[in-house]
Amino acid sequence: MTRFDIKELIAENARRNAAIRAEASYNPLAPDNIPDAMMQDARYMVARNEHDLALLRFKYDFEFWACKCVVITDKVSSQDIPFRLNRPQRRLVAELERQRLAGEPLRLIMLKARQWGGSTLVQVYFAWIQIIHCRNWNSLICAHVKDTAATIRGMYSKILERYPEEYWEEESPPAFRPFERMTNTRYIPGRGCKVTVCSSENQESTRGMDCSLAHLSEVAFWKDSPLHNPEDLLRSVASGVARKPLSFIAMESTANGVGNFFHREWMRAVGGKSDKIPFFVPWHEIDIYAEEVADAELLWNSLDEYERELWHTHGCTLEAINWYHNKRRGFPDHRSMMAEYPTTPDEAFTSSSTNVFASVDVERLRCGVREPSARGEIVGSPKGDMAFLSSPRFVSSPDGGTMVWMHPVEGERYIVSVDIGGRSRHSDYSVIAVLTLGAGGALPEVVAQWRGHIDHDLLGFKAAAMGRYYNDALLVVESNTWETSSEGHGAYILNALAENYPNLYRRGVRTAGSSGEDSDGKPGFHTNIRTKAALIANLIAMVREGGYIERDNDACDELLQYEALPDGSYSARRGCHDDILMTRAIALYVGQTVHGPHDSYLIDTGEIDRLLSMGGW
């Protein structure tokens, strides 16, 4: 940078720091910060003393009440201090007050970062509603485990224990009392407000509850099983909270990957499809994450492109960037740093040191995602018999399992990849994906997909029908499940496909070191330790280089949920899927091994060994 640039940098940094100091200097107790609505209240003019003014102001000014009546433990000094809102908390309260003053039900989904007190703020706001505004206004605290919920209620216990006596207007002193031998429920005498704690592991306890406030904590870590899942729990809780002013549902969590319930709810809120307001705090908005800068020019010259973007795009101060720059050195890679201290929601959800696919590459791939142009089913014949595939056609239906982004084009060559799942609702999905082969320099492109649970013989027919519809596409079936079938029905399905489908992929075997090829003609792609390594290595390169066009958002989510395990193998994150991912991996890999005529494809397993040994993938 030139000397002039450095002077401008320092001047701009001073302006940014001044704005932060000005906000931090806000005094919620100052008389000149009285809300306009309070001054229009008739009781304001007849208030006899400061005590009466304070009680009146409590109803209009949350920050004033919090500072006067709430004591918290400071995270830095560990001392008990009055609750003065920090920058992120003031921004959140501004949003909550906007909803409250508009007479709207309060609804929030919050993606948490570390050390700014998001859960504390929600619980203190609950207390304000129950102590100042409403009687008989019950609340629920539900976390992934009961101990966490109890800890959150412990914040409320401290509020009551330290509540100023001169401002408590009830006959009974402020404290939680047991409620009718219910171990999970306490109530506040005089207010009639019950506070109940539960966990996602005991979802039945929320059914039939009468509450107006619900604090749902660490939702991304809620138990998810066939018998207990976050969707059912949220539905149970939400059904007991009426849509009325001063009702409040707050859903919050740290991120736990993509594709899970919390991530889906966050994306719905960001897309404006939810009743909840999305709220995220980046690390640089948390004031403790800053370090003094001795030499601005030296610091700037040591920054990489990402860190300089923190200045240009995100408006960070040099002090915040200096903290980030130094803190980052303690992590093995930048991905780990982003996971702990995200700058954006995308970083929070997608950054993990075990991710196989880089989040930046996946998000670039996601740019091609779009809604399908049609939905329905592709059928091969009116009867659905595998022996009759003479009249493949698309039947439109809003409930159909097949998404079509592009119907077949005459002369285009396609590949159909099949990943076989289970038949029951709780088993893995079966997926059939259709891609172009990308001839003539064009990128391979996802043009259709079916995903669901189905009997395996019907899955084979559906795959064949989709292949026939797309110009007798090369049909590649990941055949492990069928080849190891103890009942023998898998071999029957493969044989039926081989007899009735004209362009079925058959694998060949080349003995290591041999110049000849011994083709056993077995139908299907067999995934094993060697072939899977090649599939994933190739897919990593394709995603990194933008080597194909993806249309399905769920496919991108699966890429971000895919992890490298300590033993060197790969797997979807617990509770997630990789069935869509595997159809892409197989289709793109087999598509690159095509060297012969349209009706002849053989994978060279000797070539896989050679490439893996060279590290060329």
N, C-alpha and C positions, 0 to 999 in steps of 0.2 A: 504494500500500500504506500501511496505517497504521504508526505508529511501533512498535506492538506486533508487527505482522506482520514488520517488518524485523528486530526482535530475534529472533523465532522463526526467520526465514530464516537469519540469521547463526549462530544456535545449532545449527541442523540442519546447516549447512554445516561447522561445526567438527567435529561428530560424524562426518560423512562423511570429512573429511580425516584425522581421527584413525584411522579404520578403515583407510584406505589406508596411513598411516604405520606402523601396527602390522603390517600384512602385509609392507610393504617392509623392516621391521626384522628379519624372520625370519632367523636365522643358521643356515644348513645345516651349519656346522662345530661347532655347540655340542654338548657331550657330553650335555646333557639332551634332545636331539632324536633320540637313537638309537632306531631302530624297535624295536617290541616283539618282532617276529619274530627280530631279531638277538640280543636278550638271552636268547631261548629256545634259541639255538643252543649246543650243547655247547662249541664252539670259543671262545665268548665268555668263558667262565669260565677257560680255560687260556691265553688270549692273554698273551704275555710282556711286550709293550711297546706303545707307541702305534702303531708301524709295523704290527704284527700286527693290532691293532684296526682300523686304517684299511683294510687289505686285506680284512678280514672285512666291514667296513661297506660297502665298495664293492659287494658283492653284494646288499645289502639296500636301499641308499639312493642312488638316482640323483642327487639334488641334492647330496649330500655328494661323490660321485665327480666330478661335473661341476665343482664349485667347486675341488676339490683338483687335478684332472688336466687340465682343459680350459681353454685360453686362446682368447679371441675378441677381435676388434677392436670396441671400443666405437663405436657409431654417432654419439655426440655429440662425444667427445673424440678419436676416431680412435686411441686408445691401446690396446695389448694389455692385457687385464684378465682375471682369473679369471671363469669363466662362472657368474654368479649369476642364477638365473631371475627374470624379471620377473613381474608379475601374470598376464598371459595365458599365459605359458609354464608357470607353476605350475598354473594351472587345467587346461591340456592334459595335463601330466604326471600330475595326479591321475586323469584319465580313463584314460590309458594304464596307469597302475599298477592301477587297478581291474580292467581286463581281464587284465593279467598275473597278478595275485595270485589271480584266479579261475581261472587255468589256461586262459583263452580265447585263441584267436588274436587278435592285435591288428589291428584294421581301422579305418581313419580316412578321412573325407573332410573336407577343411579349406578353407573359403572365406577367403582371405587378405585382410588389410588391410595397410597400409604400416607399416613401421618397428617391428614387434614381434618379429621373429625366428622366424617359424613354420617356415620351411625349415631354419634353423639348428638349431632344437630337434629336428626330426625326424632330421636327420643325426647329431646328438650322441647321440640315443637309440639310433640304429643302432649307433654306435660302442661304446656301453656294452654292448649285447648281444654284439657281436663281440669286444670286448677282454676283457670281464669274465665273460660267461656262457657263450658257445658257441664251439667251434672248428669249422672247416670250415662256417661259416655264411655263405653267399654273399649278396651284395646287388646290386641293380640300381638305377641312377639313370637315369630316362628323362624328358627334358624336350621341349618343343616344338622346340627346336634343340639341337644337340650342345654348343655353347659354354656354354649355360646349365647343362646336365648336368655339364660339366667344371668349371664354377665351383662347383657344389654339392660335387663331389668335392674341390675345392680346400680346402673347410672341413675335410674329413676329413684331408687332407694336413697341414694346420696342427696338428690335434690330435696327430697322430703325431710331428711334428717337435718339438713343445713338451712332449711327454709326460714327466712327471717320471721320471728314471732310477731312483730308488729304489722306484718302484711298478711298474716293468715287469719281469715275472717270466720273460720268454722269453730264450733265449740270444741270438737275433738282435736288434739294436736296432730300435726302433719306426720303421718307414718303409714306404712303398709300394715294391714291386719289380715290374718287368715280369713278365708271365706268358706264357711260351711264345710270344713274338713277337706276341702279340695287342695291337694298338695301343689298344684300348678297355678292356682289363682290367688291373688291378693286384691284387697280393695282399699280405697282411701275414705276413711270415715268423714262424713259431712258432705263429701262430693258424690258418693254413691258410684264411683268409677271403679270398675274391676280391670285388673291387668293380668292376663293369662299368658303363660309361656308354653311352647310345645316345640317339637322338632319334626323334620320331614320324615323321620323314622317312625313316627307315631301319628300318622295322618288322620286316623279316625277321631282323634281328640278335637279336631276342628269342626266336625260336622255338627250342624244345628246351633253353632255359636251365634250369639247376638253381640256384634261388635261394630263400632263405627270407625275404629282406627286399626290398621293392620301394618305392622312392620315386618316385612319378609326379608330375612337377612341371609347372605351368602347363598343365593338361589342357584348359582351355577354349580354348587356342590350338593344340592339336594339329592336325596336317594332317588334313583331312577331304576325301576324294575317292572316286570309285568304286573305285579300286584300293587306297587306304589310308584307313582310318577308325578313330576312337578305339575303337569297340566291338570291332573285331577285335584291336587292339593290347592292350586290357585283357584280353580273353579269353586271348590268347596268354601274357601275363604271369601272370595269375591261375592258369592251368592248371599253371604251374611252381612255384607256392608252395603247399605242403601246408598244410592246416588243422591246425596243431599249436601248442602253446604256444611263445611267443617268435617265431613267424612274424609278419610285420608287412607289411601293404600300406597305404601312406599315399598317398592321392590328394589333391593340393592345387593351388589355382589362385586367381589373382585372377579376378573375374567378367568375362565377355565377352558380356554380353547373355543373353537367355533362349532356351529352345528348343533349345540345342545340347547335346552329349553331357554336358558337365560339369553344366549346369543340370539336365538330366533325372536324372542320378545324385544330385545334391544333393536334389532333390525326393523321390526314392525313399528316400533316407536319412532325411529329415525325416518322411516318412510311415511310417517303420518297415518299409519293404519291402526294405531293403538290409542286408547284413551289416556295413556301415560306420557308424560313429558320426559324425554331423555336428558340426562345430565351427566357430564364427564368433567373431571378435573385433571388437567395435565400436570406433570411433575413441576414445571416451572412456575405454576401459580401458587405453589406452596413455599412460603417465605423462608423456611429453614434451609431450603436447598439453594444456597448461595454462598460464595466465598470471595473475599476481597481480591481485587486485581491490582497487582503492583505495577505491571507494565502492559498496557493495553495492546501496544504494537506487537510485543513478543507473544502475547496470548493469541492474537488474531492470526499471526503467521504459523502458529502451531496447530490451528484447527483444520479439520478435514471438511469436505463438502457438506456432510450432514450437519456438522456443528455450526457451520456458517449459515445454513438454512434456518437454524434455530434463531439466528439474529434477523435474517431477512424476512422469513415467512411467518414465524411464530412470535416475533416481537420480544424475544428474551433479552434480559440485561446481560452485560458482560459478566457480572458476578454470578448469575445463574448458569451461564455457559461454562464459566470456569469451574464451578462445582461439578457440572455434568462431565466435563473433560477429564477432571481428576478422578471422579467416581468411576467412570467407565474403565479406567485402567485396572480396576480390581476385578473385572469380569473377563472370562476367557474369550468372549466374542461380543460383538455389538448386539446380536440377537438376544443374548441373555440380559444385557443392560436394558433393552427396550421392554423386555418382559416385566422387569421389576419397576422401571420408571418410564412408563409410556408417555409419549408426546401426543399421540392421537388414539382414539378408540381402536382403530385398526391394529396399531402396535400392541395394545393391551390384549386383544383377542388372539392375535396370530403369532406373536413372538414367543418362541420356545427354543431352548437349546437342543431339544431332541427332534425338532421338526425336520422331516426329510426334504420338504420343498420350501424354499425361501418365500416368505410372505410377500415381498415386493414383486417377485416373479408371478405369484398366483394372482395378486391384485391386478397386475398388468393383463394376465390372461382373462380375468373377470370382465375386462372391458368389452369382450365379445359376447357376454351373456345377454340374452334377451328373451322375452316371452315367446312361446311357440306360436306359430301362425295357425296351427290347427291341433285339435285334440280328439282322440277317438281310438279306433282299433284298425289294424291291418289284418285282413282275413285272406286265406288262400282259396277257399271254396265255401259255398253255402253250408255244407255239412260239417266242415271242420275236420275232415279226414286227411291225414298226412299224404295219403295216396292221391289226393286231388288238389293239386296246386296250380291248376290251369287258369284260374281267374282271380289272381291277387288284386285286391282293391282296398282303398281306405274308406272306412265308414266313420263319419264324424259323430262324436258324442261328447258332451261336456263332462261326462263321468268316465271317459275312456282312459286307459292306462298308458296310451302311446302319445307322446308329444312329438309333433312334426314341425321342424323349423323350415324344411325345404323338401318338397316332393321330388321324386326322381326326374332327372333331366336326361333326355335321349343322348346316348353316347357316353355318358358319365359312368365311371367305374367306382363301385362302392365296396366296402368291407363291413360285414356284420359280425360283431363280437358278442359272445354270450358268457356271462358269469352266472353260475348255477347256485341258487340259495335254497332255502327250505320252503315247505308248503304252508306252515302255520303262521299266524299273524305275528308271533313273537320271535320267529327265526330270522336268519339273514335274508335279504332280498335277492331275488333273481333279477338280472338286468340284461337287456338286449340293446346294444348301441349300434347305430349306423353312422359310418363316416365315409366321406369321399376318400379315394386313394391319393388324391393330390397330384394327378398327372399334369404334365406340361408345366411344371414349376409352381403350380398353385399349392397352397397349404392344405393339408387334410383338414376337413371341417366336419363337426358333428351336425348331422342333419335330422336325426330322429332317435328316440329312445323310449323303451318300455321298461317299467320297474314295478315289481309287485311280488305277490306270493301266489303260486299256481302249482298244480300237479306237473310232474316233470315231463310226462308224455305230451301234455298240452303246451308246455314251454317249448319243447322241440318243434312242435307244429307251428307255434307262433313265430319262432325264429326263422323257420323255413319260409313262412308266408312273407315275413318282412324282407328276407333275402330275395325272394322272387319278385316282390313289388319293386325293389330297388335294382332292377336290371340284372337279375340273377347274380347278386353280389357274392363275393367270396364269403362263405359262412364259417366262422372260426368259433368252435365251442371249447371252452375251458373244461376238459373232460375228466378231471380227477374224480369228481363226485360220482360220475356214472361208471367209470372204469373200476371203482372199488366197491360198487354196490353189491351187497351180500345177496340180495334177492335176484340179481341178474337182470333187473328191468333196465338198468342203465345201459348195458351192452345191447339190449334189444332196441332202445331208443336210438343209439348211435348207428346201429345197423340199418334201422328203418330210414334214418336220415341219409345214410350212404347210398341206399337203394333208390331213394325218391328225390333227393335234391341234387341238381346237376353240378354244383360248384362248391362242394364241401371241402374244407381244408383237411389235408392228411399230412401227418408229419413223417419225416424220414429220419433215419439214424445213420450217421457216418462214424465209423470206428476211428478213434484217434490215431493219426499217423497214416491212415489209409487214403489212397488217392481215389478210390472208387466209392460208390454210394450204394448202400443196401437199403432200399426203401421197403419198409414193412407195410406201408400204406394205412397205418392206423388212423382212423378219423379222430380229430380233436387235438387241441393244444394241451400238452401235459405240463403242469407247473410243478417244478421241483426246485431244489436249492440253487441249481445252476441257472435254469431258465428264469426263475423269479428275479435273481440278481440282475440278469441282463434286461428283463422287462423294466425294472424300476430304474436302473441306471439310464436306460434310454429315455424313459418318461421324464426323469429329472432334467436331462438335456433338452428335451422338447419343450418343457415348461419354461426353463431358463431362457432358451433362445426364441421363444414365441413360435415354436415349430408347428403348431396346429391351432385351429380356431375352436374354442369351447363356447357352447351355447347355454349349458345348464349350470345354474348357480350352485346346486347341490354338489356337483362335481368339484367345483372350486373349494367348497367347504371340506369335502373329503380329502383333498390334497393338503389342506391346512391341519387336518386331524391325523395325518399319517406320521408315525413316529419311528425313529431308529431305536431299537432295543439294545441293551448292553451286550447281548450275545452277537450283535451284528445283523440280526434279522429285522424285518419290518412288520408293523402291525398298525391297524387303526387304534386311536386312543380308546381307552375303556369306555364302553357305552356308545361308541360311534361305529361307522361302517366304512368299508372300502370297496364295495361291490361295483359302484360306478367307476371308481378309479381303475379297477382291474380291467374293465372293458376297454378303457382308453389305452392302458398299458399294452394289452394284447393286440388291439387293433393297430396301434401305431408301430409296434415292433414287427408284427407279421407283415404289415404293409411295406416296411422298409426291406424285407427279405425277398420281395417279389422280383424275380429276374426272368421268369419264363413266360409262356403264353398265358392268356387270361384264365384258362381252366387247369393250370398246373402250378401248385405252390408247395414247396418243400422247405422246411426250416433246417438249417445246417447246424446241428448241435456241436460239431467240431469247431465251427467258426465262433460259437458262443465261448467255448473253452479258450480259444486263442485270444479273443477280445478281452475276456475277463483277466487272463494272465498278464496281458499287456496294460491293463488299466485304461483301455481306450474308451470305456463307456463312462 
